[in-house]
Amino acid sequence: MSKLLTQVSDKIRLRNYSYRTKKKNKYWIKHYFLFHNKKHPDKLDGDALNAYLTYLAKEKKVSASTQNLARNAVLFYISM
């Protein structure tokens, strides 16, 4: 998990994102993988992302903007 988060930090640093953006992206990416019991990223697909966002909405009752932050963080990781 720490290697993954280090890679995320490096990519964010290369793109000159703010410290807060780096911190939030790492949080949501870590939460996403923990939600899926640390499955390998290659085994997670669009359905896994939808399941995670549905969980955030229904179980955690987060706002739409928070769901978008989580979604964008995961998509950022996928695009790396």
N, CA, C and O of each residue as an XYZ file, in Angstrom:
320
protein
N       0.834     -1.200      0.000
C       0.000      0.000      0.000
C       0.873      1.255      0.000
O       0.564      2.231     -0.685
N       1.961      1.227      0.768
C       2.796      2.428      0.870
C       3.502      2.719     -0.451
O       3.713      3.881     -0.796
N       3.871      1.668     -1.196
C       4.505      1.886     -2.503
C       3.524      2.583     -3.450
O       3.894      3.495     -4.189
N       2.293      2.142     -3.412
C       1.247      2.742     -4.237
C       1.075      4.220     -3.894
O       1.008      5.062     -4.790
N       1.005      4.537     -2.612
C       0.803      5.925     -2.191
C       2.032      6.782     -2.496
O       1.902      7.978     -2.754
N       3.210      6.186     -2.470
C       4.422      6.917     -2.853
C       4.383      7.256     -4.334
O       4.767      8.357     -4.729
N       3.925      6.328     -5.151
C       3.796      6.590     -6.585
C       2.799      7.720     -6.837
O       3.030      8.582     -7.684
N       1.700      7.710     -6.104
C       0.699      8.770     -6.240
C       1.317     10.115     -5.864
O       1.132     11.103     -6.575
N       2.049     10.156     -4.753
C       2.693     11.399     -4.321
C       3.652     11.917     -5.377
O       3.688     13.115     -5.656
N       4.428     11.020     -5.964
C       5.389     11.423     -6.992
C       4.687     12.013     -8.211
O       5.113     13.041     -8.738
N       3.624     11.372     -8.653
C       2.891     11.872     -9.831
C       2.242     13.227     -9.547
O       2.220     14.106    -10.408
N       1.722     13.385     -8.347
C       1.091     14.656     -7.980
C       2.147     15.756     -7.922
O       1.912     16.878     -8.371
N       3.300     15.428     -7.371
C       4.385     16.397     -7.278
C       4.839     16.833     -8.668
O       5.128     18.009     -8.887
N       4.901     15.888     -9.608
C       5.299     16.214    -10.978
C       4.311     17.168    -11.646
O       4.688     17.970    -12.500
N       3.069     17.074    -11.254
C       2.031     17.939    -11.846
C       1.829     19.233    -11.072
O       0.942     20.023    -11.394
N       2.649     19.449    -10.055
C       2.604     20.676     -9.250
C       1.256     20.928     -8.589
O       0.809     22.071     -8.493
N       0.613     19.863     -8.136
C      -0.627     20.029     -7.390
C      -0.303     20.479     -5.973
O       0.818     20.299     -5.498
N      -1.263     21.048     -5.317
C      -1.053     21.552     -3.964
C      -0.914     20.411     -2.962
O      -1.271     19.265     -3.236
N      -0.388     20.761     -1.799
C      -0.227     19.793     -0.717
C      -1.582     19.199     -0.326
O      -1.695     17.994     -0.104
N      -2.600     20.045     -0.242
C      -3.933     19.562      0.157
C      -4.510     18.597     -0.877
O      -5.166     17.618     -0.520
N      -4.264     18.874     -2.154
C      -4.729     17.969     -3.210
C      -4.038     16.625     -3.071
O      -4.672     15.576     -3.190
N      -2.733     16.659     -2.819
C      -1.981     15.418     -2.640
C      -2.529     14.635     -1.450
O      -2.737     13.424     -1.536
N      -2.756     15.323     -0.360
C      -3.243     14.678      0.855
C      -4.614     14.036      0.633
O      -4.835     12.890      1.025
N      -5.528     14.769      0.009
C      -6.887     14.252     -0.229
C      -6.888     13.106     -1.231
O      -7.589     12.113     -1.035
N      -6.113     13.231     -2.297
C      -6.069     12.149     -3.282
C      -5.542     10.867     -2.651
O      -6.096      9.790     -2.871
N      -4.474     10.978     -1.868
C      -3.934      9.803     -1.201
C      -4.964      9.193     -0.255
O      -5.092      7.971     -0.176
N      -5.693     10.038      0.457
C      -6.734      9.538      1.376
C      -7.785      8.739      0.618
O      -8.100      7.612      1.002
N      -8.333      9.310     -0.459
C      -9.416      8.639     -1.169
C      -8.944      7.382     -1.886
O      -9.676      6.395     -1.950
N      -7.734      7.408     -2.424
C      -7.208      6.217     -3.091
C      -7.004      5.096     -2.077
O      -7.357      3.946     -2.340
N      -6.444      5.424     -0.934
C      -6.246      4.423      0.124
C      -7.591      3.863      0.590
O      -7.741      2.652      0.753
N      -8.560      4.741      0.800
C      -9.888      4.322      1.249
C     -10.543      3.408      0.214
O     -11.199      2.430      0.573
N     -10.366      3.725     -1.066
C     -10.918      2.925     -2.157
C     -10.360      1.508     -2.125
O     -11.116      0.542     -2.225
N      -9.038      1.377     -1.986
C      -8.429      0.051     -1.974
C      -8.759     -0.709     -0.698
O      -8.919     -1.929     -0.738
N      -8.863     -0.032      0.414
C      -9.263     -0.704      1.647
C     -10.709     -1.181      1.561
O     -11.047     -2.249      2.071
N     -11.569     -0.380      0.910
C     -12.964     -0.773      0.711
C     -13.046     -2.092     -0.062
O     -13.912     -2.927      0.200
N     -12.134     -2.260     -1.011
C     -12.126     -3.473     -1.835
C     -11.135     -4.519     -1.305
O     -10.634     -5.350     -2.062
N     -10.864     -4.464     -0.011
C     -10.026     -5.473      0.657
C      -8.647     -5.633      0.009
O      -8.138     -6.745     -0.130
N      -8.061     -4.515     -0.379
C      -6.696     -4.462     -0.929
C      -6.515     -5.328     -2.173
O      -5.445     -5.898     -2.386
N      -7.555     -5.425     -2.986
C      -7.424     -6.162     -4.246
C      -6.428     -5.444     -5.143
O      -6.227     -4.234     -5.037
N      -5.818     -6.206     -6.016
C      -4.863     -5.625     -6.959
C      -5.616     -4.679     -7.900
O      -6.721     -4.993     -8.341
N      -5.021     -3.520     -8.207
C      -5.712     -2.540     -9.069
C      -6.154     -3.096    -10.413
O      -7.155     -2.640    -10.967
N      -5.424     -4.078    -10.951
C      -5.813     -4.662    -12.238
C      -7.135     -5.422    -12.157
O      -7.795     -5.632    -13.175
N      -7.518     -5.830    -10.959
C      -8.760     -6.596    -10.784
C      -9.968     -5.703    -10.513
O     -11.096     -6.188    -10.424
N      -9.729     -4.399    -10.381
C     -10.827     -3.463    -10.115
C     -11.212     -2.773    -11.412
O     -10.353     -2.311    -12.162
N     -12.505     -2.709    -11.667
C     -12.989     -2.116    -12.905
C     -13.993     -0.999    -12.607
O     -14.085     -0.519    -11.477
N     -14.726     -0.603    -13.613
C     -15.730      0.445    -13.453
C     -16.822      0.074    -12.463
O     -17.338      0.934    -11.749
N     -17.172     -1.196    -12.420
C     -18.177     -1.646    -11.459
C     -17.680     -1.481    -10.031
O     -18.461     -1.172     -9.131
N     -16.387     -1.684     -9.820
C     -15.805     -1.513     -8.481
C     -15.878     -0.046     -8.062
O     -16.169      0.265     -6.907
N     -15.614      0.843     -9.003
C     -15.706      2.275     -8.701
C     -17.150      2.664     -8.404
O     -17.407      3.422     -7.470
N     -18.079      2.158     -9.182
C     -19.496      2.450     -8.931
C     -19.947      1.913     -7.582
O     -20.715      2.570     -6.879
N     -19.480      0.733     -7.217
C     -19.836      0.157     -5.920
C     -19.301      1.035     -4.792
O     -19.986      1.256     -3.793
N     -18.086      1.531     -4.951
C     -17.475      2.392     -3.936
C     -18.239      3.711     -3.805
O     -18.512      4.166     -2.694
N     -18.577      4.316     -4.930
C     -19.301      5.589     -4.889
C     -20.707      5.405     -4.318
O     -21.210      6.279     -3.611
N     -21.336      4.283     -4.620
C     -22.649      3.983     -4.049
C     -22.539      3.808     -2.542
O     -23.393      4.282     -1.794
N     -21.496      3.134     -2.100
C     -21.247      2.973     -0.663
C     -21.086      4.340      0.010
O     -21.656      4.587      1.073
N     -20.315      5.213     -0.609
C     -20.123      6.550     -0.024
C     -21.447      7.294      0.081
O     -21.714      7.968      1.077
N     -22.268      7.168     -0.949
C     -23.536      7.893     -0.968
C     -24.547      7.314      0.018
O     -25.162      8.052      0.787
N     -24.716      6.003     -0.004
C     -25.777      5.384      0.795
C     -25.381      5.098      2.235
O     -26.155      5.357      3.157
N     -24.189      4.569      2.432
C     -23.770      4.181      3.783
C     -23.138      5.334      4.550
O     -23.470      5.582      5.710
N     -22.232      6.029      3.896
C     -21.521      7.119      4.563
C     -22.244      8.456      4.437
O     -21.936      9.405      5.157
N     -23.203      8.524      3.521
C     -24.021      9.720      3.306
C     -23.175     10.975      3.068
O     -23.417     12.036      3.644
N     -22.174     10.811      2.196
C     -21.347     11.967      1.852
C     -22.040     12.779      0.758
O     -22.892     12.260      0.037
N     -21.679     14.024      0.641
C     -22.292     14.907     -0.345
C     -21.820     14.548     -1.754
O     -20.857     13.802     -1.935
N     -22.506     15.086     -2.719
C     -22.144     14.842     -4.120
C     -20.750     15.379     -4.423
O     -20.001     14.760     -5.178
N     -20.396     16.516     -3.849
C     -19.066     17.071     -4.109
C     -17.970     16.178     -3.515
O     -16.895     16.047     -4.101
N     -18.235     15.571     -2.371
C     -17.266     14.653     -1.772
C     -17.142     13.388     -2.619
O     -16.047     12.849     -2.780
N     -18.253     12.923     -3.154
C     -18.202     11.775     -4.063
C     -17.358     12.102     -5.285
O     -16.588     11.265     -5.758
N     -17.502     13.320     -5.795
C     -16.704     13.730     -6.948
C     -15.221     13.775     -6.611
O     -14.390     13.394     -7.436
N     -14.876     14.232     -5.417
C     -13.472     14.236     -5.001
C     -12.920     12.815     -4.980
O     -11.825     12.558     -5.479
N     -13.681     11.901     -4.401
C     -13.248     10.504     -4.329
C     -13.131      9.916     -5.737
O     -12.152      9.237     -6.049
N     -14.101     10.169     -6.561
C     -14.100      9.664     -7.940
C     -12.892     10.176     -8.705
O     -12.199      9.404     -9.368
N     -12.638     11.476     -8.615
C     -11.514     12.070     -9.340
C     -10.173     11.543     -8.835
O      -9.240     11.369     -9.619
N     -10.075     11.292     -7.545
C      -8.837     10.736     -6.986
C      -8.592      9.337     -7.558
O      -7.476      9.017     -7.968
N      -9.621      8.520     -7.583
C      -9.477      7.154     -8.112
C      -9.164      7.203     -9.604
O      -8.313      6.453    -10.079
N      -9.832      8.065    -10.338
C      -9.553      8.200    -11.766
C      -8.136      8.703    -12.015
O      -7.492      8.303    -12.985
N      -7.652      9.584    -11.135
C      -6.274     10.047    -11.230
C      -5.323      8.863    -11.099
O      -4.366      8.740    -11.864
N      -5.591      7.998    -10.132
C      -4.737      6.814     -9.951
C      -4.806      5.909    -11.179
O      -3.776      5.422    -11.645
N      -5.979      5.685    -11.694
C      -6.149      4.801    -12.853
C      -5.398      5.345    -14.058
O      -4.861      4.574    -14.853
N      -5.354      6.668    -14.203
C      -4.719      7.279    -15.369
C      -3.195      7.359    -15.248
O      -2.521      7.750    -16.201
N      -2.652      6.997    -14.097
C      -1.192      7.097    -13.907
C      -0.431      6.165    -14.797
O       0.798      6.134    -14.752
